[in-house]
Amino acid sequence: MAYKIKEDACIACGTCIDECPVGAISAGDVYVIDPSACTDCGTCADVCPSEAIIPE
């Protein structure tokens, strides 16, 4: 199961991008996780300061 970013909670801080070991997260006004690239490691969710990353 991949992770996803709750658009209303994402503050676009960039913390998750630096932590993703497979580069599954794209930057923008709201960040996006590519579900086909996500390996479900949960590292991004662990470091997200706004708790915007949840299991899909």
N, C-alpha and C positions, 0 to 999 in steps of 0.2 A: 504494500500500500504506500503510495507516494504522499508527500506532504503538500499542503497548499497554503497560500497566504490570504488571510482575511483582509480584503481591500480596505475596509473601514477602520482597521486597526494598524495597518502598516504605516510607519513614519518615514520610510525610505532612508534609513540611517546607514545602510550598507554593511552592517555587521554580519549578516547572514551570507553575503556573497563571499567574503573573505574566509568563512568557515566551511563552505561547501566543498567537499573533496572531489566532486565530479563536475563542478561548474554548471549545475542544473538551474541556477538562479540568474535571472536577467534583471538588470536595473531599469528604472523608469520612474514615473510619478508614483506608481505603486509597483513593487517588485513582483515577479512571476516565477514560479517553479515549474520547470518542464517535467511533467509526470513520467515521460518516457526515459528521462535521464536520471531522475531521482532514485537513489538506492535505499531509501527509507532508513537512513542511519540516524536521523533525528538531531544531528549536530546543529543545524540551523535553528530548530525550535528551542534547543537548550540555550542558545546565546541571544535570542531575540528579546530586546528590552521591553517591547510592547506586547509580548505574547501573541503576536499576530500569525504565527505559523502553527498549523494544526494538522493532524493526520487527515487525509482525504477520505 
